[in-house]
Amino acid sequence: MAMLGDSAARAGMKEAEEREIRLDDIRLRTLKKFVQYLYTDSCDGLPASAADLLVAAEKYNVPALKLECEEALVAAIRVR
């Protein structure tokens, strides 16, 4: 996830010095799907994981994933 590392290095963050980024606010299964998307531009499990992935996409500025998650969530809305 070079984008995170580059951002940390430019900002002089401790993550750049320690060469470790802690992601305590994201579930492991969501992180795996997020990384899968970064490498492949696709993600298994939408719409089931769309809400969690949307948070990650927003936080780490991945607009294409954000749009896919939003579309999956809208498609899942049912009006009774």
C-alpha positions as CSV (number, residue, x, y, z in Angstrom):
1,M,0.0,0.0,0.0
2,A,2.5,2.5,-1.3
3,M,-0.1,5.3,-1.2
4,L,-0.2,5.1,2.6
5,G,3.5,4.9,3.0
6,D,4.2,7.9,0.7
7,S,1.6,10.0,2.5
8,A,3.2,9.1,5.9
9,A,6.7,9.9,4.6
10,R,5.7,13.3,3.2
11,A,3.9,14.2,6.5
12,G,6.8,13.2,8.7
13,M,4.7,10.7,10.5
14,K,6.0,8.0,12.8
15,E,4.7,5.3,10.5
16,A,7.4,6.4,8.0
17,E,10.1,6.1,10.5
18,E,8.9,2.8,12.0
19,R,8.0,1.4,8.6
20,E,4.8,0.1,10.1
21,I,1.2,1.3,9.7
22,R,-1.3,0.3,12.3
23,L,-4.9,-0.1,11.1
24,D,-6.8,-0.7,14.3
25,D,-10.0,0.7,12.9
26,I,-10.6,-1.8,10.2
27,R,-11.6,-5.5,10.5
28,L,-9.1,-8.0,9.0
29,R,-11.6,-9.4,6.5
30,T,-12.4,-5.8,5.3
31,L,-8.7,-5.0,5.1
32,K,-8.1,-8.2,3.0
33,K,-10.9,-7.1,0.6
34,F,-9.5,-3.6,0.5
35,V,-6.0,-4.7,-0.4
36,Q,-7.5,-7.1,-3.0
37,Y,-9.2,-4.1,-4.6
38,L,-6.0,-2.1,-4.6
39,Y,-4.2,-4.8,-6.5
40,T,-7.0,-6.1,-8.8
41,D,-9.6,-3.3,-9.1
42,S,-12.2,-5.8,-8.1
43,C,-13.7,-7.0,-4.9
44,D,-15.4,-10.2,-3.9
45,G,-18.4,-10.0,-1.6
46,L,-20.2,-6.8,-2.6
47,P,-22.8,-5.8,-1.4
48,A,-22.3,-7.8,1.8
49,S,-19.1,-5.9,2.7
50,A,-20.0,-2.6,1.0
51,A,-20.6,-0.6,4.1
52,D,-17.3,-1.5,5.7
53,L,-15.4,-1.1,2.5
54,L,-17.0,2.3,1.9
55,V,-15.5,3.6,5.2
56,A,-12.1,2.3,4.2
57,A,-12.4,3.8,0.7
58,E,-13.4,7.2,2.1
59,K,-10.6,7.2,4.7
60,Y,-7.8,6.1,2.3
61,N,-9.1,8.1,-0.7
62,V,-10.0,5.3,-3.2
63,P,-12.7,7.0,-5.2
64,A,-13.4,4.0,-7.6
65,L,-14.0,1.6,-4.7
66,K,-16.1,4.2,-2.9
67,L,-18.3,4.5,-6.0
68,E,-18.7,0.7,-6.3
69,C,-19.6,0.5,-2.6
70,E,-22.2,3.3,-2.9
71,E,-23.7,1.7,-6.0
72,A,-23.9,-1.7,-4.2
73,L,-25.6,-0.1,-1.2
74,V,-28.1,1.7,-3.3
75,A,-28.9,-1.4,-5.3
76,A,-29.5,-3.3,-2.0
77,I,-32.1,-0.8,-0.8
78,R,-35.6,-2.2,-0.9
79,V,-38.7,-0.1,-0.4
80,R,-41.8,-1.7,1.1
